[in-house]
Structure formats: C-alpha cells, structure tokens
Amino acid sequence: MKITFQNLIEMSEDSNDTTNKIISKTILENLMKGKFLNQNEISKICFVSASTVTKFSQTIGFSGYREMMFHFKNEFLTFSQNKQSFRETNNFKNLEEWIFRNRLFINTFVEEVSKAEKINIFYSWELANSAQVLYEILLEKNKKAFIINHNQVNVGFLDNSINVFLISGKDNRTLKKIHSEAKKQVNSKSFTMASKLSGLVEISDSHNIMYDMKDDFSNGLHRNVASQLLMLEIYKKL
C-alpha cells in the first residue's frame, strides 16, 4: 500500500530507523515549500547513497524514487487545487469564527505568558512551522522561550514554566507522555492546542484548544494555517 502525505509526516516523527527518518523529514520540508527534489539532491542533503534513497522509496511501497515523487507531487497539486476551492468558498470565515470562539484561550494565554519567566514549546512535526512562529513572537516580546526536542527532555525542565503543546495526529506517544507529566507540575501551567485525533482535548476552554474547524480543515496543512492565524491574534495582544 502506497504511503500518503500524512503517513510520511508520522514516519518522520516515529520511525525507529534513523536513515528513514532523515530522508522522510527532508522530503517533507521540501514538499511543504513546493519543491520536488531529484534523487541525487536528496542523497546529497541526507548524506546517503542514491541506492539508499531507492530502498527508502521501496520500503514505503513504491517501485523507486521517481514513482514516489510523482505520487507526492500529485498530492501536493490536489492540495493546491483544494486551497483554491477553499478561497472561493469563503472558508476564511470559518477560521475567523473559530478564533472568535477561542478568545477565552487567547486572553488567558496572553495574560499568563506576560507574567511567565520561562515558556517551553512542544510540538508535533506537522505543526513545526507554527511552533517556530510562536517561538519568534515570544523572543520579539523579550520572553525566555524554548523549542523543546521532546525525545530528550528532562521532566524537571517542565517545572516553574508555562508549557505549550501543539499536537496534531494520533501517533504522538512520547509527546503525550510529556503532556501528562506537565499537567502534574504544581508550579507550572499548560496550554494545549490539539487535533481531534490526538485525544488530548475534549472541549476548548481557557487552557485548551481543539482544531475543530469544519471539514475543510481536516488536512494538516490547514491546521497550520489556523495555528498561525491564532499566533497572529496572540502577537497583537501581547
């Protein structure tokens, strides 16, 4: 069975094979920019042989690299067409309504961050761009912020902090464990932005947001759009 764009995201996070993880991350980073690198370019960036890239393609169900990239290029073009349809059907109104519904979260987040000495940002790979935007906003506001590699974090680092979680998808086992530990810290506060699939947020409130926009936002890239517009609202209020 051929891998989908979402499967590639999950593989880049959770694969136990370091080489496959590096290759999948490199492909993802470039796909999200609309770049379709050839096999030699991927080999050079990842410091692996062309045959290793071919083997990666075959591992996930393709005959070779060309077929794999043809598949992902079609997925990307389909997304682009959907994005055009998204614009034509005025779905930005759905986003505005979603942000308005979550104004309690935004106001509480801004209030707590304004007083915080340290803010830790944890994220799923799918929301890496949104995490980076939040990090840069906090630095601009002279806050002590950290983007955390959740595979290496010490539990003690969670204390006396605001811990922010941006989680999308269902396969985030390590991140969910850290989220659970953060909730136990007496001297810390947690804010969570999560997809339905993660199972971490049942209802949006002052400390939790669910990506519960309408069906047009079921795609991970759409959730990034929503997240970054949310960050803009936070930036304006900080």
Residue pairs with C-beta under 8 A, 6 or more apart in sequence:
1 61
2 60
2 61
2 62
2 71
3 11
3 60
3 61
4 75
5 31
5 72
5 75
5 76
5 79
5 220
6 169
6 220
7 60
8 24
8 27
8 28
8 60
8 72
9 28
9 125
9 126
9 169
9 220
10 169
10 171
11 20
11 21
11 24
11 60
12 21
12 24
12 25
12 28
12 125
13 124
13 125
13 171
13 172
14 171
14 173
15 21
15 24
19 46
19 48
19 52
19 56
20 56
20 59
22 46
22 48
23 42
23 46
23 48
23 52
23 53
23 56
24 56
25 125
26 37
26 42
26 45
26 46
27 37
27 42
27 72
28 125
30 36
30 37
31 72
31 76
32 129
32 221
34 76
36 69
36 72
36 73
36 76
37 45
38 65
38 69
39 50
39 53
39 54
39 65
39 66
40 50
42 53
42 65
43 49
43 50
43 52
43 53
46 53
53 65
54 64
54 65
57 63
57 64
57 65
57 67
57 68
58 64
60 68
62 68
62 71
79 219
79 221
82 216
82 219
86 216
86 222
89 216
91 214
91 216
91 217
94 213
94 214
94 216
94 217
95 213
95 217
95 225
95 226
95 229
98 212
98 213
98 226
99 106
99 229
99 230
99 233
101 204
102 204
102 209
102 230
104 205
104 206
105 191
105 204
105 205
105 206
105 207
105 208
105 209
106 230
106 233
106 234
106 237
107 237
108 191
108 206
108 207
109 191
109 234
110 234
110 237
110 238
112 162
112 189
112 191
113 119
113 138
113 143
113 162
113 234
113 238
114 238
116 143
116 161
116 162
117 144
117 160
117 161
118 144
118 145
118 146
118 160
118 161
118 162
119 138
119 143
119 144
119 145
119 146
119 161
119 162
119 163
119 164
120 145
120 146
120 148
120 157
120 158
120 161
120 162
120 163
120 164
121 131
121 134
121 135
121 145
121 146
121 147
121 148
121 164
121 166
122 131
122 148
122 150
122 153
122 163
122 164
122 165
122 166
122 167
122 175
122 178
122 179
123 130
123 131
123 147
123 165
123 166
123 167
124 166
124 167
124 168
124 169
124 172
124 175
126 168
126 169
126 220
126 223
126 224
127 166
127 167
127 168
127 193
127 220
127 223
127 224
127 227
129 224
129 228
130 166
130 224
130 227
130 228
130 231
131 147
131 166
132 147
133 227
133 228
133 231
134 145
134 164
134 166
134 231
134 234
135 145
135 147
137 231
137 234
137 235
137 238
138 145
139 145
141 238
148 157
150 174
150 175
150 178
151 174
153 178
155 178
155 181
158 178
158 181
158 182
158 185
158 188
159 185
159 187
159 188
160 187
160 188
161 185
161 188
162 188
162 189
162 190
162 191
163 182
163 185
163 188
163 189
163 190
163 191
164 190
164 191
164 192
164 193
165 175
165 179
165 182
165 190
165 191
165 192
165 193
165 194
165 200
166 193
166 194
166 227
167 175
167 176
167 179
167 192
167 193
167 194
167 195
167 198
167 200
168 194
168 195
168 197
168 198
168 211
168 220
168 223
169 195
169 197
169 198
169 220
170 197
170 198
170 199
172 198
176 198
176 200
179 190
179 192
179 200
182 188
182 190
183 190
189 207
190 207
191 207
191 208
192 200
192 201
192 207
192 208
192 209
193 201
193 208
193 209
193 211
193 227
193 230
194 200
194 201
194 208
194 209
194 210
194 211
195 210
195 211
195 223
196 210
196 211
196 212
200 208
201 208
201 209
201 210
202 210
203 210
204 210
204 212
209 230
211 217
211 223
211 226
211 227
213 222
213 226
216 222
217 223
217 225
217 226
